[in-house]
């Protein structure tokens, strides 16, 4: 049996946000797919927590994220996939 999910208070949740830029030119990249994957939780690898994409200024934000460890990936056709933990 799985443990009961933890209920977090709104003030315990966070926002993951940033700007994606071209590594060589510094130009903001739009329409980059950003995915956040939880690590070490029931449901395990492959379970997607949140998906977002960048706006015209390369900005993205994911709100209401529970405390924990995550892997964030950024993907756009024509570019190498990037990730961070």
PDB file with SEQRES, HELIX, SHEET and CRYST1 records, atoms N, CA, C and O in Angstrom:
SEQRES   1 A   85  UNK UNK UNK UNK UNK UNK UNK UNK UNK UNK UNK UNK UNK          
SEQRES   2 A   85  UNK UNK UNK UNK UNK UNK UNK UNK UNK UNK UNK UNK UNK          
SEQRES   3 A   85  UNK UNK UNK UNK UNK UNK UNK UNK UNK UNK UNK UNK UNK          
SEQRES   4 A   85  UNK UNK UNK UNK UNK UNK UNK UNK UNK UNK UNK UNK UNK          
SEQRES   5 A   85  UNK UNK UNK UNK UNK UNK UNK UNK UNK UNK UNK UNK UNK          
SEQRES   6 A   85  UNK UNK UNK UNK UNK UNK UNK UNK UNK UNK UNK UNK UNK          
SEQRES   7 A   85  UNK UNK UNK UNK UNK UNK UNK                                  
HELIX    1 AA1 UNK A   10  UNK A   12  5                                   3    
SHEET    1 AA1 2 UNK A  14  UNK A  19  0                                        
SHEET    2 AA1 2 UNK A  59  UNK A  65 -1                                        
SHEET    1 AA2 4 UNK A  48  UNK A  53  0                                        
SHEET    2 AA2 4 UNK A  33  UNK A  38 -1                                        
SHEET    3 AA2 4 UNK A  70  UNK A  75 -1                                        
SHEET    4 AA2 4 UNK A  82  UNK A  84 -1                                        
CRYST1    1.000    1.000    1.000  90.00  90.00  90.00 P 1           1          
ATOM      1  N   UNK A   1       0.823  -1.205   0.000  1.00  0.00           N  
ATOM      2  CA  UNK A   1       0.000   0.000   0.000  1.00  0.00           C  
ATOM      3  C   UNK A   1       0.865   1.267   0.000  1.00  0.00           C  
ATOM      4  O   UNK A   1       1.923   1.315   0.628  1.00  0.00           O  
ATOM      5  N   UNK A   2       0.398   2.268  -0.705  1.00  0.00           N  
ATOM      6  CA  UNK A   2       1.106   3.548  -0.765  1.00  0.00           C  
ATOM      7  C   UNK A   2       0.817   4.380   0.474  1.00  0.00           C  
ATOM      8  O   UNK A   2      -0.285   4.327   1.020  1.00  0.00           O  
ATOM      9  N   UNK A   3       1.810   5.151   0.919  1.00  0.00           N  
ATOM     10  CA  UNK A   3       1.548   6.043   2.053  1.00  0.00           C  
ATOM     11  C   UNK A   3       0.573   7.148   1.631  1.00  0.00           C  
ATOM     12  O   UNK A   3       0.497   7.515   0.459  1.00  0.00           O  
ATOM     13  N   UNK A   4      -0.160   7.662   2.606  1.00  0.00           N  
ATOM     14  CA  UNK A   4      -1.120   8.732   2.318  1.00  0.00           C  
ATOM     15  C   UNK A   4      -0.359   9.960   1.830  1.00  0.00           C  
ATOM     16  O   UNK A   4       0.707  10.276   2.358  1.00  0.00           O  
ATOM     17  N   UNK A   5      -0.896  10.659   0.826  1.00  0.00           N  
ATOM     18  CA  UNK A   5      -0.212  11.859   0.342  1.00  0.00           C  
ATOM     19  C   UNK A   5      -0.150  12.936   1.428  1.00  0.00           C  
ATOM     20  O   UNK A   5      -1.065  13.074   2.240  1.00  0.00           O  
ATOM     21  N   UNK A   6       0.936  13.684   1.423  1.00  0.00           N  
ATOM     22  CA  UNK A   6       1.112  14.761   2.383  1.00  0.00           C  
ATOM     23  C   UNK A   6       0.353  15.981   1.889  1.00  0.00           C  
ATOM     24  O   UNK A   6       0.450  16.347   0.718  1.00  0.00           O  
ATOM     25  N   UNK A   7      -0.399  16.608   2.777  1.00  0.00           N  
ATOM     26  CA  UNK A   7      -1.106  17.836   2.431  1.00  0.00           C  
ATOM     27  C   UNK A   7      -0.257  19.021   2.882  1.00  0.00           C  
ATOM     28  O   UNK A   7       0.032  19.169   4.069  1.00  0.00           O  
ATOM     29  N   UNK A   8       0.138  19.858   1.935  1.00  0.00           N  
ATOM     30  CA  UNK A   8       0.946  21.031   2.250  1.00  0.00           C  
ATOM     31  C   UNK A   8       0.068  22.274   2.326  1.00  0.00           C  
ATOM     32  O   UNK A   8      -0.928  22.395   1.613  1.00  0.00           O  
ATOM     33  N   UNK A   9       0.457  23.189   3.199  1.00  0.00           N  
ATOM     34  CA  UNK A   9      -0.217  24.481   3.298  1.00  0.00           C  
ATOM     35  C   UNK A   9       0.229  25.329   2.111  1.00  0.00           C  
ATOM     36  O   UNK A   9       1.340  25.152   1.611  1.00  0.00           O  
ATOM     37  N   UNK A  10      -0.620  26.245   1.657  1.00  0.00           N  
ATOM     38  CA  UNK A  10      -0.231  27.088   0.509  1.00  0.00           C  
ATOM     39  C   UNK A  10       1.111  27.792   0.681  1.00  0.00           C  
ATOM     40  O   UNK A  10       1.854  27.943  -0.289  1.00  0.00           O  
ATOM     41  N   UNK A  11       1.434  28.226   1.899  1.00  0.00           N  
ATOM     42  CA  UNK A  11       2.700  28.926   2.119  1.00  0.00           C  
ATOM     43  C   UNK A  11       3.907  27.986   2.059  1.00  0.00           C  
ATOM     44  O   UNK A  11       5.043  28.458   2.021  1.00  0.00           O  
ATOM     45  N   UNK A  12       3.686  26.663   2.050  1.00  0.00           N  
ATOM     46  CA  UNK A  12       4.772  25.692   1.952  1.00  0.00           C  
ATOM     47  C   UNK A  12       5.093  25.338   0.498  1.00  0.00           C  
ATOM     48  O   UNK A  12       6.112  24.704   0.222  1.00  0.00           O  
ATOM     49  N   UNK A  13       4.234  25.743  -0.420  1.00  0.00           N  
ATOM     50  CA  UNK A  13       4.438  25.464  -1.840  1.00  0.00           C  
ATOM     51  C   UNK A  13       5.348  26.529  -2.440  1.00  0.00           C  
ATOM     52  O   UNK A  13       5.455  27.636  -1.911  1.00  0.00           O  
ATOM     53  N   UNK A  14       5.995  26.193  -3.536  1.00  0.00           N  
ATOM     54  CA  UNK A  14       6.916  27.153  -4.143  1.00  0.00           C  
ATOM     55  C   UNK A  14       6.623  27.328  -5.628  1.00  0.00           C  
ATOM     56  O   UNK A  14       5.755  26.667  -6.198  1.00  0.00           O  
ATOM     57  N   UNK A  15       7.372  28.233  -6.226  1.00  0.00           N  
ATOM     58  CA  UNK A  15       7.302  28.488  -7.664  1.00  0.00           C  
ATOM     59  C   UNK A  15       8.677  28.227  -8.251  1.00  0.00           C  
ATOM     60  O   UNK A  15       9.690  28.664  -7.705  1.00  0.00           O  
ATOM     61  N   UNK A  16       8.704  27.516  -9.360  1.00  0.00           N  
ATOM     62  CA  UNK A  16       9.938  27.309 -10.109  1.00  0.00           C  
ATOM     63  C   UNK A  16       9.806  28.189 -11.347  1.00  0.00           C  
ATOM     64  O   UNK A  16       8.882  28.021 -12.143  1.00  0.00           O  
ATOM     65  N   UNK A  17      10.739  29.129 -11.503  1.00  0.00           N  
ATOM     66  CA  UNK A  17      10.657  30.041 -12.637  1.00  0.00           C  
ATOM     67  C   UNK A  17      12.048  30.350 -13.157  1.00  0.00           C  
ATOM     68  O   UNK A  17      13.045  30.176 -12.456  1.00  0.00           O  
ATOM     69  N   UNK A  18      12.095  30.809 -14.391  1.00  0.00           N  
ATOM     70  CA  UNK A  18      13.386  31.147 -14.975  1.00  0.00           C  
ATOM     71  C   UNK A  18      13.241  31.705 -16.365  1.00  0.00           C  
ATOM     72  O   UNK A  18      12.134  31.939 -16.850  1.00  0.00           O  
ATOM     73  N   UNK A  19      14.372  31.913 -16.996  1.00  0.00           N  
ATOM     74  CA  UNK A  19      14.440  32.405 -18.370  1.00  0.00           C  
ATOM     75  C   UNK A  19      15.382  31.486 -19.133  1.00  0.00           C  
ATOM     76  O   UNK A  19      16.475  31.178 -18.660  1.00  0.00           O  
ATOM     77  N   UNK A  20      14.960  31.049 -20.309  1.00  0.00           N  
ATOM     78  CA  UNK A  20      15.792  30.204 -21.167  1.00  0.00           C  
ATOM     79  C   UNK A  20      16.373  31.087 -22.261  1.00  0.00           C  
ATOM     80  O   UNK A  20      15.649  31.789 -22.966  1.00  0.00           O  
ATOM     81  N   UNK A  21      17.694  31.038 -22.389  1.00  0.00           N  
ATOM     82  CA  UNK A  21      18.385  31.860 -23.393  1.00  0.00           C  
ATOM     83  C   UNK A  21      19.288  30.988 -24.260  1.00  0.00           C  
ATOM     84  O   UNK A  21      19.774  29.943 -23.827  1.00  0.00           O  
ATOM     85  N   UNK A  22      19.499  31.439 -25.483  1.00  0.00           N  
ATOM     86  CA  UNK A  22      20.421  30.781 -26.400  1.00  0.00           C  
ATOM     87  C   UNK A  22      21.818  30.910 -25.810  1.00  0.00           C  
ATOM     88  O   UNK A  22      22.235  32.014 -25.462  1.00  0.00           O  
ATOM     89  N   UNK A  23      22.549  29.805 -25.691  1.00  0.00           N  
ATOM     90  CA  UNK A  23      23.854  29.795 -25.029  1.00  0.00           C  
ATOM     91  C   UNK A  23      24.887  30.688 -25.726  1.00  0.00           C  
ATOM     92  O   UNK A  23      25.764  31.244 -25.064  1.00  0.00           O  
ATOM     93  N   UNK A  24      24.795  30.830 -27.036  1.00  0.00           N  
ATOM     94  CA  UNK A  24      25.805  31.607 -27.757  1.00  0.00           C  
ATOM     95  C   UNK A  24      25.407  33.067 -27.942  1.00  0.00           C  
ATOM     96  O   UNK A  24      26.253  33.956 -27.850  1.00  0.00           O  
ATOM     97  N   UNK A  25      24.134  33.319 -28.200  1.00  0.00           N  
ATOM     98  CA  UNK A  25      23.711  34.688 -28.519  1.00  0.00           C  
ATOM     99  C   UNK A  25      23.102  35.423 -27.331  1.00  0.00           C  
ATOM    100  O   UNK A  25      23.056  36.653 -27.315  1.00  0.00           O  
ATOM    101  N   UNK A  26      22.632  34.663 -26.327  1.00  0.00           N  
ATOM    102  CA  UNK A  26      21.971  35.282 -25.185  1.00  0.00           C  
ATOM    103  C   UNK A  26      20.524  35.668 -25.450  1.00  0.00           C  
ATOM    104  O   UNK A  26      19.842  36.179 -24.562  1.00  0.00           O  
ATOM    105  N   UNK A  27      20.056  35.427 -26.664  1.00  0.00           N  
ATOM    106  CA  UNK A  27      18.670  35.753 -27.025  1.00  0.00           C  
ATOM    107  C   UNK A  27      17.714  34.842 -26.260  1.00  0.00           C  
ATOM    108  O   UNK A  27      17.993  33.652 -26.109  1.00  0.00           O  
ATOM    109  N   UNK A  28      16.587  35.379 -25.772  1.00  0.00           N  
ATOM    110  CA  UNK A  28      15.594  34.517 -25.124  1.00  0.00           C  
ATOM    111  C   UNK A  28      14.979  33.555 -26.143  1.00  0.00           C  
ATOM    112  O   UNK A  28      14.769  33.914 -27.301  1.00  0.00           O  
ATOM    113  N   UNK A  29      14.696  32.333 -25.697  1.00  0.00           N  
ATOM    114  CA  UNK A  29      14.101  31.328 -26.586  1.00  0.00           C  
ATOM    115  C   UNK A  29      12.631  31.129 -26.219  1.00  0.00           C  
ATOM    116  O   UNK A  29      12.306  30.884 -25.057  1.00  0.00           O  
ATOM    117  N   UNK A  30      11.759  31.233 -27.191  1.00  0.00           N  
ATOM    118  CA  UNK A  30      10.330  31.016 -26.949  1.00  0.00           C  
ATOM    119  C   UNK A  30       9.935  29.604 -27.353  1.00  0.00           C  
ATOM    120  O   UNK A  30      10.611  28.942 -28.141  1.00  0.00           O  
ATOM    121  N   UNK A  31       8.829  29.172 -26.793  1.00  0.00           N  
ATOM    122  CA  UNK A  31       8.262  27.844 -27.079  1.00  0.00           C  
ATOM    123  C   UNK A  31       9.213  26.704 -26.720  1.00  0.00           C  
ATOM    124  O   UNK A  31       9.245  25.683 -27.408  1.00  0.00           O  
ATOM    125  N   UNK A  32       9.985  26.873 -25.649  1.00  0.00           N  
ATOM    126  CA  UNK A  32      10.806  25.786 -25.117  1.00  0.00           C  
ATOM    127  C   UNK A  32       9.919  25.018 -24.143  1.00  0.00           C  
ATOM    128  O   UNK A  32       9.300  25.619 -23.266  1.00  0.00           O  
ATOM    129  N   UNK A  33       9.853  23.710 -24.286  1.00  0.00           N  
ATOM    130  CA  UNK A  33       9.051  22.864 -23.404  1.00  0.00           C  
ATOM    131  C   UNK A  33       9.840  22.577 -22.128  1.00  0.00           C  
ATOM    132  O   UNK A  33      10.938  22.023 -22.181  1.00  0.00           O  
ATOM    133  N   UNK A  34       9.273  22.958 -20.979  1.00  0.00           N  
ATOM    134  CA  UNK A  34       9.901  22.763 -19.682  1.00  0.00           C  
ATOM    135  C   UNK A  34       9.099  21.697 -18.933  1.00  0.00           C  
ATOM    136  O   UNK A  34       7.880  21.814 -18.812  1.00  0.00           O  
ATOM    137  N   UNK A  35       9.775  20.658 -18.432  1.00  0.00           N  
ATOM    138  CA  UNK A  35       9.110  19.586 -17.702  1.00  0.00           C  
ATOM    139  C   UNK A  35       9.805  19.378 -16.360  1.00  0.00           C  
ATOM    140  O   UNK A  35      11.033  19.367 -16.277  1.00  0.00           O  
ATOM    141  N   UNK A  36       8.999  19.213 -15.311  1.00  0.00           N  
ATOM    142  CA  UNK A  36       9.514  18.991 -13.964  1.00  0.00           C  
ATOM    143  C   UNK A  36       9.119  17.583 -13.524  1.00  0.00           C  
ATOM    144  O   UNK A  36       7.937  17.243 -13.496  1.00  0.00           O  
ATOM    145  N   UNK A  37      10.122  16.766 -13.181  1.00  0.00           N  
ATOM    146  CA  UNK A  37       9.904  15.386 -12.751  1.00  0.00           C  
ATOM    147  C   UNK A  37      10.306  15.237 -11.291  1.00  0.00           C  
ATOM    148  O   UNK A  37      11.407  15.647 -10.925  1.00  0.00           O  
ATOM    149  N   UNK A  38       9.444  14.660 -10.435  1.00  0.00           N  
ATOM    150  CA  UNK A  38       9.848  14.423  -9.048  1.00  0.00           C  
ATOM    151  C   UNK A  38      10.850  13.272  -8.973  1.00  0.00           C  
ATOM    152  O   UNK A  38      10.826  12.361  -9.800  1.00  0.00           O  
ATOM    153  N   UNK A  39      11.731  13.325  -7.970  1.00  0.00           N  
ATOM    154  CA  UNK A  39      12.708  12.259  -7.755  1.00  0.00           C  
ATOM    155  C   UNK A  39      12.467  11.632  -6.391  1.00  0.00           C  
ATOM    156  O   UNK A  39      12.220  12.343  -5.416  1.00  0.00           O  
ATOM    157  N   UNK A  40      12.535  10.306  -6.312  1.00  0.00           N  
ATOM    158  CA  UNK A  40      12.425   9.591  -5.053  1.00  0.00           C  
ATOM    159  C   UNK A  40      11.047   9.628  -4.417  1.00  0.00           C  
ATOM    160  O   UNK A  40      10.922   9.656  -3.192  1.00  0.00           O  
ATOM    161  N   UNK A  41       9.996   9.627  -5.262  1.00  0.00           N  
ATOM    162  CA  UNK A  41       8.636   9.626  -4.728  1.00  0.00           C  
ATOM    163  C   UNK A  41       7.876   8.429  -5.275  1.00  0.00           C  
ATOM    164  O   UNK A  41       8.241   7.896  -6.323  1.00  0.00           O  
ATOM    165  N   UNK A  42       6.812   7.988  -4.577  1.00  0.00           N  
ATOM    166  CA  UNK A  42       5.998   6.910  -5.132  1.00  0.00           C  
ATOM    167  C   UNK A  42       5.508   7.304  -6.519  1.00  0.00           C  
ATOM    168  O   UNK A  42       5.134   8.454  -6.752  1.00  0.00           O  
ATOM    169  N   UNK A  43       5.513   6.366  -7.416  1.00  0.00           N  
ATOM    170  CA  UNK A  43       5.181   6.670  -8.804  1.00  0.00           C  
ATOM    171  C   UNK A  43       6.456   6.788  -9.604  1.00  0.00           C  
ATOM    172  O   UNK A  43       6.488   6.527 -10.807  1.00  0.00           O  
ATOM    173  N   UNK A  44       7.507   7.189  -8.911  1.00  0.00           N  
ATOM    174  CA  UNK A  44       8.876   7.169  -9.380  1.00  0.00           C  
ATOM    175  C   UNK A  44       9.170   7.832 -10.702  1.00  0.00           C  
ATOM    176  O   UNK A  44       8.413   8.681 -11.174  1.00  0.00           O  
ATOM    177  N   UNK A  45      10.302   7.426 -11.306  1.00  0.00           N  
ATOM    178  CA  UNK A  45      10.743   8.014 -12.559  1.00  0.00           C  
ATOM    179  C   UNK A  45       9.672   7.889 -13.624  1.00  0.00           C  
ATOM    180  O   UNK A  45       8.933   6.905 -13.671  1.00  0.00           O  
ATOM    181  N   UNK A  46       9.601   8.872 -14.455  1.00  0.00           N  
ATOM    182  CA  UNK A  46       8.615   8.861 -15.521  1.00  0.00           C  
ATOM    183  C   UNK A  46       7.344   9.589 -15.141  1.00  0.00           C  
ATOM    184  O   UNK A  46       6.533   9.912 -16.008  1.00  0.00           O  
ATOM    185  N   UNK A  47       7.155   9.855 -13.837  1.00  0.00           N  
ATOM    186  CA  UNK A  47       5.969  10.584 -13.395  1.00  0.00           C  
ATOM    187  C   UNK A  47       6.243  12.078 -13.584  1.00  0.00           C  
ATOM    188  O   UNK A  47       7.183  12.612 -12.995  1.00  0.00           O  
ATOM    189  N   UNK A  48       5.442  12.748 -14.391  1.00  0.00           N  
ATOM    190  CA  UNK A  48       5.623  14.164 -14.656  1.00  0.00           C  
ATOM    191  C   UNK A  48       4.812  14.968 -13.664  1.00  0.00           C  
ATOM    192  O   UNK A  48       3.631  14.696 -13.448  1.00  0.00           O  
ATOM    193  N   UNK A  49       5.445  15.958 -13.061  1.00  0.00           N  
ATOM    194  CA  UNK A  49       4.739  16.804 -12.117  1.00  0.00           C  
ATOM    195  C   UNK A  49       4.132  18.009 -12.813  1.00  0.00           C  
ATOM    196  O   UNK A  49       2.959  18.319 -12.605  1.00  0.00           O  
ATOM    197  N   UNK A  50       4.909  18.685 -13.629  1.00  0.00           N  
ATOM    198  CA  UNK A  50       4.437  19.919 -14.232  1.00  0.00           C  
ATOM    199  C   UNK A  50       5.088  20.117 -15.592  1.00  0.00           C  
ATOM    200  O   UNK A  50       6.241  19.742 -15.806  1.00  0.00           O  
ATOM    201  N   UNK A  51       4.334  20.708 -16.503  1.00  0.00           N  
ATOM    202  CA  UNK A  51       4.829  21.015 -17.839  1.00  0.00           C  
ATOM    203  C   UNK A  51       4.474  22.461 -18.138  1.00  0.00           C  
ATOM    204  O   UNK A  51       3.369  22.915 -17.843  1.00  0.00           O  
ATOM    205  N   UNK A  52       5.417  23.175 -18.722  1.00  0.00           N  
ATOM    206  CA  UNK A  52       5.212  24.569 -19.074  1.00  0.00           C  
ATOM    207  C   UNK A  52       5.975  24.840 -20.362  1.00  0.00           C  
ATOM    208  O   UNK A  52       6.703  23.977 -20.854  1.00  0.00           O  
ATOM    209  N   UNK A  53       5.808  26.036 -20.906  1.00  0.00           N  
ATOM    210  CA  UNK A  53       6.634  26.441 -22.036  1.00  0.00           C  
ATOM    211  C   UNK A  53       6.972  27.915 -21.874  1.00  0.00           C  
ATOM    212  O   UNK A  53       6.278  28.659 -21.182  1.00  0.00           O  
ATOM    213  N   UNK A  54       8.049  28.316 -22.527  1.00  0.00           N  
ATOM    214  CA  UNK A  54       8.496  29.684 -22.396  1.00  0.00           C  
ATOM    215  C   UNK A  54       7.668  30.621 -23.264  1.00  0.00           C  
ATOM    216  O   UNK A  54       7.124  30.228 -24.296  1.00  0.00           O  
ATOM    217  N   UNK A  55       7.588  31.877 -22.813  1.00  0.00           N  
ATOM    218  CA  UNK A  55       6.864  32.889 -23.575  1.00  0.00           C  
ATOM    219  C   UNK A  55       7.827  33.566 -24.556  1.00  0.00           C  
ATOM    220  O   UNK A  55       8.949  33.097 -24.743  1.00  0.00           O  
ATOM    221  N   UNK A  56       7.400  34.652 -25.176  1.00  0.00           N  
ATOM    222  CA  UNK A  56       8.215  35.354 -26.169  1.00  0.00           C  
ATOM    223  C   UNK A  56       9.508  35.906 -25.586  1.00  0.00           C  
ATOM    224  O   UNK A  56      10.461  36.155 -26.325  1.00  0.00           O  
ATOM    225  N   UNK A  57       9.554  36.101 -24.259  1.00  0.00           N  
ATOM    226  CA  UNK A  57      10.757  36.611 -23.601  1.00  0.00           C  
ATOM    227  C   UNK A  57      11.601  35.494 -22.994  1.00  0.00           C  
ATOM    228  O   UNK A  57      12.566  35.763 -22.278  1.00  0.00           O  
ATOM    229  N   UNK A  58      11.240  34.237 -23.278  1.00  0.00           N  
ATOM    230  CA  UNK A  58      11.980  33.085 -22.770  1.00  0.00           C  
ATOM    231  C   UNK A  58      11.659  32.728 -21.336  1.00  0.00           C  
ATOM    232  O   UNK A  58      12.333  31.884 -20.747  1.00  0.00           O  
ATOM    233  N   UNK A  59      10.629  33.360 -20.754  1.00  0.00           N  
ATOM    234  CA  UNK A  59      10.284  33.143 -19.344  1.00  0.00           C  
ATOM    235  C   UNK A  59       9.309  31.986 -19.168  1.00  0.00           C  
ATOM    236  O   UNK A  59       8.476  31.719 -20.034  1.00  0.00           O  
ATOM    237  N   UNK A  60       9.427  31.302 -18.027  1.00  0.00           N  
ATOM    238  CA  UNK A  60       8.472  30.264 -17.647  1.00  0.00           C  
ATOM    239  C   UNK A  60       8.277  30.313 -16.140  1.00  0.00           C  
ATOM    240  O   UNK A  60       9.133  30.820 -15.415  1.00  0.00           O  
ATOM    241  N   UNK A  61       7.148  29.786 -15.668  1.00  0.00           N  
ATOM    242  CA  UNK A  61       6.884  29.694 -14.227  1.00  0.00           C  
ATOM    243  C   UNK A  61       5.969  28.502 -13.981  1.00  0.00           C  
ATOM    244  O   UNK A  61       5.001  28.283 -14.709  1.00  0.00           O  
ATOM    245  N   UNK A  62       6.290  27.741 -12.947  1.00  0.00           N  
ATOM    246  CA  UNK A  62       5.472  26.613 -12.496  1.00  0.00           C  
ATOM    247  C   UNK A  62       5.142  26.886 -11.036  1.00  0.00           C  
ATOM    248  O   UNK A  62       6.044  26.970 -10.203  1.00  0.00           O  
ATOM    249  N   UNK A  63       3.873  27.023 -10.722  1.00  0.00           N  
ATOM    250  CA  UNK A  63       3.455  27.400  -9.372  1.00  0.00           C  
ATOM    251  C   UNK A  63       2.850  26.212  -8.631  1.00  0.00           C  
ATOM    252  O   UNK A  63       2.412  25.239  -9.244  1.00  0.00           O  
ATOM    253  N   UNK A  64       2.834  26.310  -7.302  1.00  0.00           N  
ATOM    254  CA  UNK A  64       2.213  25.283  -6.474  1.00  0.00           C  
ATOM    255  C   UNK A  64       3.031  24.009  -6.373  1.00  0.00           C  
ATOM    256  O   UNK A  64       2.463  22.925  -6.239  1.00  0.00           O  
ATOM    257  N   UNK A  65       4.345  24.114  -6.433  1.00  0.00           N  
ATOM    258  CA  UNK A  65       5.232  22.949  -6.390  1.00  0.00           C  
ATOM    259  C   UNK A  65       5.497  22.560  -4.937  1.00  0.00           C  
ATOM    260  O   UNK A  65       5.875  23.399  -4.118  1.00  0.00           O  
ATOM    261  N   UNK A  66       5.295  21.287  -4.629  1.00  0.00           N  
ATOM    262  CA  UNK A  66       5.529  20.779  -3.272  1.00  0.00           C  
ATOM    263  C   UNK A  66       7.023  20.660  -2.985  1.00  0.00           C  
ATOM    264  O   UNK A  66       7.814  20.472  -3.910  1.00  0.00           O  
ATOM    265  N   UNK A  67       7.424  20.769  -1.704  1.00  0.00           N  
ATOM    266  CA  UNK A  67       8.833  20.590  -1.341  1.00  0.00           C  
ATOM    267  C   UNK A  67       9.339  19.223  -1.810  1.00  0.00           C  
ATOM    268  O   UNK A  67       8.593  18.244  -1.792  1.00  0.00           O  
ATOM    269  N   UNK A  68      10.592  19.159  -2.224  1.00  0.00           N  
ATOM    270  CA  UNK A  68      11.173  17.891  -2.648  1.00  0.00           C  
ATOM    271  C   UNK A  68      12.304  18.092  -3.627  1.00  0.00           C  
ATOM    272  O   UNK A  68      12.759  19.211  -3.866  1.00  0.00           O  
ATOM    273  N   UNK A  69      12.752  16.971  -4.195  1.00  0.00           N  
ATOM    274  CA  UNK A  69      13.823  16.975  -5.195  1.00  0.00           C  
ATOM    275  C   UNK A  69      13.208  16.721  -6.551  1.00  0.00           C  
ATOM    276  O   UNK A  69      12.328  15.873  -6.698  1.00  0.00           O  
ATOM    277  N   UNK A  70      13.677  17.463  -7.546  1.00  0.00           N  
ATOM    278  CA  UNK A  70      13.112  17.382  -8.885  1.00  0.00           C  
ATOM    279  C   UNK A  70      14.204  17.415  -9.939  1.00  0.00           C  
ATOM    280  O   UNK A  70      15.329  17.848  -9.691  1.00  0.00           O  
ATOM    281  N   UNK A  71      13.840  16.944 -11.119  1.00  0.00           N  
ATOM    282  CA  UNK A  71      14.687  17.117 -12.298  1.00  0.00           C  
ATOM    283  C   UNK A  71      13.893  17.978 -13.263  1.00  0.00           C  
ATOM    284  O   UNK A  71      12.722  17.708 -13.529  1.00  0.00           O  
ATOM    285  N   UNK A  72      14.532  19.009 -13.784  1.00  0.00           N  
ATOM    286  CA  UNK A  72      13.895  19.904 -14.732  1.00  0.00           C  
ATOM    287  C   UNK A  72      14.564  19.717 -16.089  1.00  0.00           C  
ATOM    288  O   UNK A  72      15.792  19.717 -16.177  1.00  0.00           O  
ATOM    289  N   UNK A  73      13.779  19.560 -17.135  1.00  0.00           N  
ATOM    290  CA  UNK A  73      14.335  19.449 -18.480  1.00  0.00           C  
ATOM    291  C   UNK A  73      13.771  20.559 -19.356  1.00  0.00           C  
ATOM    292  O   UNK A  73      12.654  21.035 -19.147  1.00  0.00           O  
ATOM    293  N   UNK A  74      14.571  20.962 -20.344  1.00  0.00           N  
ATOM    294  CA  UNK A  74      14.165  21.968 -21.322  1.00  0.00           C  
ATOM    295  C   UNK A  74      14.414  21.390 -22.701  1.00  0.00           C  
ATOM    296  O   UNK A  74      15.511  20.915 -22.995  1.00  0.00           O  
ATOM    297  N   UNK A  75      13.380  21.430 -23.558  1.00  0.00           N  
ATOM    298  CA  UNK A  75      13.500  20.861 -24.899  1.00  0.00           C  
ATOM    299  C   UNK A  75      12.918  21.802 -25.940  1.00  0.00           C  
ATOM    300  O   UNK A  75      11.873  22.420 -25.731  1.00  0.00           O  
ATOM    301  N   UNK A  76      13.620  21.899 -27.072  1.00  0.00           N  
ATOM    302  CA  UNK A  76      13.147  22.666 -28.225  1.00  0.00           C  
ATOM    303  C   UNK A  76      13.734  22.011 -29.460  1.00  0.00           C  
ATOM    304  O   UNK A  76      14.928  21.713 -29.492  1.00  0.00           O  
ATOM    305  N   UNK A  77      12.912  21.780 -30.483  1.00  0.00           N  
ATOM    306  CA  UNK A  77      13.447  21.186 -31.711  1.00  0.00           C  
ATOM    307  C   UNK A  77      14.632  21.991 -32.245  1.00  0.00           C  
ATOM    308  O   UNK A  77      14.594  23.220 -32.300  1.00  0.00           O  
ATOM    309  N   UNK A  78      15.679  21.272 -32.635  1.00  0.00           N  
ATOM    310  CA  UNK A  78      16.878  21.901 -33.173  1.00  0.00           C  
ATOM    311  C   UNK A  78      17.935  22.202 -32.126  1.00  0.00           C  
ATOM    312  O   UNK A  78      19.014  22.691 -32.461  1.00  0.00           O  
ATOM    313  N   UNK A  79      17.639  21.914 -30.844  1.00  0.00           N  
ATOM    314  CA  UNK A  79      18.578  22.162 -29.756  1.00  0.00           C  
ATOM    315  C   UNK A  79      18.818  20.869 -28.982  1.00  0.00           C  
ATOM    316  O   UNK A  79      17.996  19.953 -29.008  1.00  0.00           O  
ATOM    317  N   UNK A  80      19.953  20.810 -28.296  1.00  0.00           N  
ATOM    318  CA  UNK A  80      20.262  19.670 -27.431  1.00  0.00           C  
ATOM    319  C   UNK A  80      19.387  19.756 -26.204  1.00  0.00           C  
ATOM    320  O   UNK A  80      19.192  20.844 -25.662  1.00  0.00           O  
ATOM    321  N   UNK A  81      18.849  18.621 -25.746  1.00  0.00           N  
ATOM    322  CA  UNK A  81      18.027  18.579 -24.536  1.00  0.00           C  
ATOM    323  C   UNK A  81      18.898  18.906 -23.334  1.00  0.00           C  
ATOM    324  O   UNK A  81      20.011  18.398 -23.206  1.00  0.00           O  
ATOM    325  N   UNK A  82      18.383  19.760 -22.455  1.00  0.00           N  
ATOM    326  CA  UNK A  82      19.133  20.154 -21.261  1.00  0.00           C  
ATOM    327  C   UNK A  82      18.353  19.766 -20.027  1.00  0.00           C  
ATOM    328  O   UNK A  82      17.122  19.758 -20.039  1.00  0.00           O  
ATOM    329  N   UNK A  83      19.073  19.440 -18.948  1.00  0.00           N  
ATOM    330  CA  UNK A  83      18.417  19.073 -17.697  1.00  0.00           C  
ATOM    331  C   UNK A  83      19.226  19.542 -16.501  1.00  0.00           C  
ATOM    332  O   UNK A  83      20.421  19.820 -16.599  1.00  0.00           O  
ATOM    333  N   UNK A  84      18.541  19.620 -15.374  1.00  0.00           N  
ATOM    334  CA  UNK A  84      19.173  20.050 -14.129  1.00  0.00           C  
ATOM    335  C   UNK A  84      18.473  19.374 -12.968  1.00  0.00           C  
ATOM    336  O   UNK A  84      17.284  19.068 -13.049  1.00  0.00           O  
ATOM    337  N   UNK A  85      19.208  19.137 -11.880  1.00  0.00           N  
ATOM    338  CA  UNK A  85      18.614  18.565 -10.676  1.00  0.00           C  
ATOM    339  C   UNK A  85      18.719  19.550  -9.547  1.00  0.00           C  
ATOM    340  O   UNK A  85      18.276  19.264  -8.435  1.00  0.00           O  
TER     341      UNK A  85                                                      
END                                                                             
